Amino acid sequence: MSIQMGFQAGDFNAKTMRQVAAEFIATGLFVFIGTGSVVVANAVFVASGQSPPPIPNAGFVIAVALAHGLAILLAVAATAHISGGYINPAVTFSAALTGKLKVSTAALFIGGQCVAAIMACLLLKAIIAGPMEMGLGAHGISVFNPATGAGLLDDQIGNGAGAGLLTEIVLTFALVFVVFATAMDPKGPKHLAPIAIGLVIMADSLVGIPLTGASMNPARSFGPAVVANVWTDHWIYWLGPLIGGSLAAIIYEFVFMDHEET
């Protein structure tokens, strides 16, 4: 495993810029569809003069999970041959950590992904009527409230922040493990990688949406946070995915990839 540090003149060639552009477009479309699905799914409550329930109902969870899973499936399939189809700072960081991607290229990718997420949410804000925005799909943790009996996360560690962080670590671990097993392992089924990645996003979302919103992707959380100015517990959506993704990448790299029996 070799990690390449620092920027060099060759890091800004036409090929790299095309890769960054692919990451920008794919991440922007993914965030637009993902945040848009949350806004649309919440619209029924807003239109009836109600606030969305503290625990999302089954219809909301399924709709949002499908939107995110299908969007990432299509985005990865469209850009895997151009940039690798990372579309996620946590996946990009994990690839750089294990030498699959140059650190300089990873930095460019992450910058493009974050800017794309902001642009996608600005576009969504321009489309959706102000009263219907409802935070533009910004993520938040669902902490149990004994007074109302609503919420799911245990509040014993940091008023729920610890449980939320652990949730994002586990969900992102599952995602990155699948990414490495299918897309990055030379012996993996690369032709099935987009489908596998889309399915793991869907599966994670079915569990994680009622808990933390099931981010697994700092860019997906960052865009709405910037545009809607919603920063509560935002650090969870960076630290959790980066920890979970790094753990999955290191375990797969050293246990299943480098030391695999032949």
N, C-alpha and C positions, 0 to 999 in steps of 0.2 A: 504494500500500500504506500503510495507516494502522494504527498500533499504539496501542491505547487502554490507558493505564496507570491504576493506582490503583482503589480501591474507592469506589463511590458508593452512595447509598441505594437507587437503582433496581436495583443488582446483586443485591439480596436479595428480589426480588419473587417472586410465586407461580410464574411461568413458569420463572424460573431455578432455584428449588427443585425443581420437577418435573424439570427437566433433570438436576440433580445427583442426584436420586433414581434417574432412569433410568440414569445412568452407574454409580451405586452397585450397582444390581441387576444390570445387564448384566456389569459387571466381576466382581462376586462369583460369578455363575454361570459365567462363563468360567474364572476361576481354580479354582473347585471342580472343574469338569469336567477342566481341564488337569492340575491336580495329582493329581486322583483317577485319571486315566488312567495316570500314571506309577506311582503306588502299586500299582494293580491289575496293570499290566504287570510290575512287579518281584515281585509276590506269588509267582509260580511259583518263583523262585529262593529266596525266603525260606522258603517252605513245604518245600522240599527240603533246607534246611539250608545253602544256598550263598549266597555274596555275588553280587550282579549283576556281570557281566563288565565290565572296564574300557572296552571298546568295545561298545556295545549291539548286539544282533543285529538282523537285518532285521525280524523280527516285532515287536520292541519299537519300533523306529523308525517303522514304518508305523502301528502302532496309536496311538502317541502323536501322530504328525503328523496323522492323521485326526481324532483327538479335538479337538486344538487348532484345526484348520482348520474343522471343522464347527461347533464351539462359537462361534468368532468370526463365522462366516457368519450363524448364527442370531441372535447377539446384535446384530450390526450391523443386520440386517434388521428386528429388533424395535424398535430404538431410534433409527434414523436420522432418522425424522420427529419425534422428541421432542427429542433432544439433539444429534443429528448422528452418534451412534454412534461416539464416539472410543475408549472402552474401553482406553485405553493412554496413560500419561503422555507417552511420546515423540511420539505422534501429536498429542496435545493441545498439547504445547509447540511443535511444528512449526506447528500452526495459528495459535497466538498469535504466533509469531515472524513470520509472514507476514501478519498482520492479519486472518486469517479468523475469529478468535475473540478476544474481549476478554481481556486479561491477567487481570483479576479473575475472570472466569468460568472461565478456564483453571485458575487456582489452586484454585477451588472444585471443579472437576472432578477435578483431580489428587489433592486431599485425599480426595474421595469414593472415587476409584479405589483409593487405597492402603489406606484403612480397609476397604473392601469386600474387598480381597485378604486382609487379616489375618483378617477375620470368616469368609471362605470356608475358610481353612486351619484356623481353630479348629473350624469345623463338621466338616471332614474328620477332624481329630484326635479329635473326640468320637465319630466313627463307626467309625474304623479301630482295630483292636486294636493296642496299643502295640508289640509285636514286629514288626508288619507295616508300620509307618509308613515306615521307611527314608528319613527326612529330608523326608517329605511333598512330594516332588517338587522339592526345592530344587535350584537350578542349580549347576553346577561345571564347570570347564574340564578337558579331557582332554589332558594333556601327555605327550608321548612319553617313555617310560622305557627307556633303552638296556639296562638290566639285565633287564627282563622282555619288552621288545619290544612293550609295550602302550601305548596312547595315540596321539594323532594330531597334536597341536599342536607346532610347533617351540618349543623352550625357549630360544632364543638371546636373546630380548628379555624380560627380567623373568621368567624361569622359566616362560614360556608365557603370561604375562599380556598381553604385546604382541600375540601371535597371537590370543588370545581376544578382546581388545578390537577388533582389526581384523575378526574374524569377525562380531561383533555390529554393528559399523558397517556392513558390507556387507549383512548380512541385513536390518537395519532400513532401510537406504537403499532396498532393493527394495520393502519393505512400504510405506513412506511415499510412494514414487514412484507406486505403484499407487493408493494412497488419493487422492493429489492428482489423478491422471489420470482417475479414475473418479468419485470422490465430491465433489471440490472444484472441479474445472474446470467452469465453466458449460456448456461444450460436451461434457463427458464423458458417458458412458453411465451415469447415476446408477442406473438400474434394475438394472444389472449389478454395481454396486459391491460389495454383500455377497458375491456369488459370487466376484468377482475378488479381494477381500481374503481370503476363506477359502482360495482356491487358492494365493495367494502365501504365506500362512502355512504351508500344507501343503508347498509346494515348498521354502521356506526350511528347514522343519523336517527334511525328508529329508536335507539336507546338514548342517544345524547341530546336530541332536540329538547326534550322536557327538562333536562338537567342543566346544560350550559348553552344550548343552541347548537352544539356539535360543530364547532369551528374546524379544528384540525388544520387550519390554514390561517396564519397570521394576516395575510393580505385580505382574506374574506372578512376578517373582523376589523381590520384597519380602515378600509374604505368607508364603511358606514360610521365608524367612530369619528373620523375626520369631518365628514360632510354633515352628519347629524349632531356632532359635538356631544357624543355619548361615550364617556371614558370610564365609567364605573367598572372596576375590576378588570380593566382592559389588559393589564399586565399578564393575567391568566392566559389570555389568548395568544401571547407570544411565548411565555416561559413554558407552558404546558406542551404545546406542539413541538417546540425545540427540544425539550427533554425527551419526550416520547419518541420523536423521530430519531434522535441521536442514539437512544438505547436500542431501538429496533435495527438501525443501520449497523451499529457496532456488533451486536449479537449475530446478525445475519452474516456480516462480513467475516467474522473470525470463527464462528461455529459452523456455519452451513456453506459458505462460499470458499474460503481459503483452505479449510481443513476437510472438505468433502471427500469421501472415499471414492476412488476411481476403480 
